[in-house]
Amino acid sequence: MRARSKYGNVRTVVDGHTFASKREARRYVELKLLQHHAKIGGLTLQPKFVCAVQHVPVCTYIADFAYFDYEKNANVVEDVKGFKTAIYRLKKKLVLACFGIEIQEVA
């Protein structure tokens, strides 16, 4: 019997990609459909952002998804969140400070 994860998420595989939760896997399917209908483009899974302060690497933030929203004419970085840890909240602020990117949270 597998041990339950700390936050109750269940790893899920879709199209050969392993997602941290069923919620994240569902969002991937939604985004794939939006891309298929040309609402978004350039869907990327788990893009990495190395946050550095005065040229000193502080941390690496790995988002769930990044894509271009044609309707908003903007790049979007998304994170599917059930629970926001203190580390996540800090990394979210660092990504904003280092890259000017506001992470969109999907519940």
LINGIVEN-V94312 format. One record per backbone hydrogen bond with DSSP energy under -0.5 kcal/mol. NH is the residue of the N-H (numbers start at 0). CO is the residue of the C=O. Records with the same first field share a line. If there is no record, write none. Layout:
NH->CO ; CO
This chain:
4->8
7->4
11->18
13->16
16->13
18->11 ; 16
24->20
25->21
26->22
27->23
28->24
29->25
30->26
31->27
32->28
33->29
34->30
35->31
36->32
37->34
38->33
39->33
40->67
43->65
45->63
48->60
50->48 ; 58
51->49
52->55
55->52
56->54
57->50
58->50
60->48
61->59
62->46 ; 60
63->77
64->77
65->43
66->75
67->40
68->66 ; 73
69->38 ; 67
70->38
72->68
73->68
75->66
77->64
78->103
80->78 ; 105
84->82
88->84
89->85
90->86
91->87
92->88
93->89
94->90
95->91
96->92
97->93
98->94
99->94 ; 95
100->94
101->99
102->100
103->76
104->102
105->78
106->104
